[in-house]
Amino acid sequence: MATLLPKPIDPEEEAAKRESVNKTGGIFFPESDLDEVAKHFIGNIHRYRENIIIPKLYGAVQIKTNEEKLVEAAFESCAFKSFMSCVLGYGLGAAIGLFSSSVNPSIADPMAGDKQQTAKEIFREMRQATHSYGKNFAVIGAVFAAVECTIESKRGVSDWKNGTYAGAVTGGLIGLRAGVKAGIIGAAGFAAFSTVIDYYMRHR
C-alpha cells in the first residue's frame, strides 16, 4: 500500500552513514559532536504528520478537511450573505406588509354609496401590499449585505464602521430615486441607524 509518509530510519544504514562520515570528515563541522547537532537541526528532513502538536486550550481541535473548508468559504462568501439577506428581508417585509394591510384595510363606506369590496378583492390588496413590502425589504437587505461584505473584505477589519459605510451607501442609493437631497438625507439617516444597531449588537 502506497504511503506519503517517509520510510522509517534503518539503524544499520544510519550506522553505516555515520562511519563513512567519520572516515571522510563531518558534513557541517569536522568535530563529530558539532556535526551531529548540526545534522539534527539543519539536516533532519524527516517530519511526521503524527508528531504535530496542536494546543488544546479550548478543548479538542480537529483539522478541517478540504470539503469542510470549501463549504465554510461558500457560507462566508458575499454572494451567500447577500442571498440570505434578500430572503430574510423579503420575509420580514412580507410580514410587515401583511400586518399593515390587515390593520388598515381599504373598506368601502356603504353610506357614501361606495361599492362593497368582496373578500377576493380584499385578499388581492393584501397580497399586493405584502409583495410590495417584501420586495422593498429584500432589495434593501441584499444591497446592504453586499456592500458591507465588500467593504469588510477590502478593509480587512470587522468593526462598526463597515455597517456605517454600508448604511450610507444603501441609504444614498435608495434616496437618489427621489433626488440628490433625498439621497443625502437617506444616506445620513441609514448610516446613523446602522451605527446604532451595530453598536447595540456588539455591546449588549
N, C-alpha and C positions, 0 to 999 in steps of 0.2 A: 504494500500500500504506500503510495507516494505521500510524502510529508514536506511541509515548508520549513520545519524546524531543522537546525543544523545537527549533524551527526555528533553523537557523544564522543568525548575525547578518549582515545585509546591510550592507556598508561604506558604500554610498551613503546608505542610510536612517539609519545611525548618524551619518554626517557631517551630514546634514540636521538631525537632532535636536540635534547639538552647536551648529550655527549658530543654531537657534531658541532654545536655552538661553542662548547668549552674548548674543543680542539682548535677551531678556527678563530676563536675570539667572540666577544659578545656582539649582539645586534646593535644595541644603542651605546653601551659602555664596555670598556674592557673588563671591568670588575664584574664578577658573576652576580654579586648581591644587587648592585645598582641596575644591572641589566635585567634581572628578574623583576624588580619593582617597575622598571620602565615598560617591560613587556606586559605586565599586569594592567597598568593604567593606560598605556598607549596602544599596545598591540593586541589586546584582548578583543577579538571580533565576535566572540560567542555571546549573543544576547537572546535569552529565552523569554518568551512572552509570559510564561507562567511565573516568572520572577518579578513581574511588575507589582509594585506596592502602591495601592490606592488608599488614601486616608479615609477612614470611616468615622468622620466626626459627627455626621447627622444620620447615621445608620448605614445599611449596606448600600454599596454603589454598584450598579450594573452598567456594563459597557453597552451602548446602544448599537444596534445593527444598522447597516446602510438603509434598509427599508424603513426602519423607525425614524431615521434622520430625514429621509425623503418625505414621510408623512408629516413630521413636525415642521419641516420647511414649508410644505404646502399649506398647513394650517396657519402659519405665521406670515404668509405672503400677503401683499397688499390687495391682490385680486380676491382672495378668500375673505379678507376682512371687509372689503367693500361689498361683496355679495351678501355676507351675513348682515351687515348694517342695512343694506337695502331691504332684505327680507324682514328683519325685525322692525325697521322703520315703517314698512307697509302694514305690518300687523298692528303696530301702535297707532298709526294714523287711521286705519280702518276701525279700530275700537273707539277712537275719539269721534270719528265721523258718525258712527252708529249711535253713540251716546248723544251727540249734539242733535242729530236728526230725530231721535226719539223724544228728547226733551222739548224741542221746539218744532213740532211738525207744522206744515202749512195746511191747516184745516180751514175749509171754506166756511163762511158765515152764512147760515141759512136765512137770517133776517135781511141781509143785503141782496138776496136773490142770486148769490153765487151758486155755481153748480157743486153739488156734493161730490167729494172725491171718493172713489172706490178704494177698496183695500189693495187692489192691484197697483193703482197709481201711487198710493202711499208707500208701498214696498219698493216701487221703482225709484221714487225720490230718495228713499233711504239707501238703496243700493248705489245710486249715483253719488250721493254725498259720501258714503263710505269709501267708494273707489277713488273719489277726488282727494279726500284727506289722505288715504293710504298712498296714493301716487306721489303727492307732495312730500310726505314724510319719507318715502322711500328714496326720492331724489336727494333730499337733504342729507339723509343718513349715508348714502353711497358717496356723495361728494365730500362730505366731512371726513369719512373714514379714509378715502383715497388720498385726500390732501394731507391729513395728519400722518398717515403711514409714509407718504413720500417725504414729508419734512423730517420725520424721525429717522428715516433711512439716510437722508443726506446729512443731517446734523450728527447722527451717531449718539444722541443723548435722549433719554426718556424722562422728560420733566413737564411742568405745566405750560411751558412756552409752546410746545407743539400744539396743544389744544387751543391756545390763544391765537396762534398764527392760522391754524386751520379754520377756526371760527370766523376770523376776519376775512379770509378768502371766501369761505362759503357764504357768509352774510353779504359780502360785496357782490358776488356773482348773482345771488338771488335778488338783491335790491337794484342791480343795474337794469333789470327789466322795466323798472319804473323811472329810471333816470339816474344821473350821476349823484345827485344829492341823496336820493333814496339808497343808492349803493353805499355811500359813505356812512350814512346812519345805520344801515343794516350791518355793515362790517364792524362798526364800533359796538353796536348792541350785541351781535352774535359773539364777538370776541370777549366782551365782558361776561356774558352768560356762560361761555365755555370755560373762562378762567375761574369763575365762582364754582361751577360744578366740578371741575378738575381739582381745585383746591380742597373742596369738601370730600371728594372721594379719596384723596391722598392723605388727608389729615384727620379723618374721622376716627 
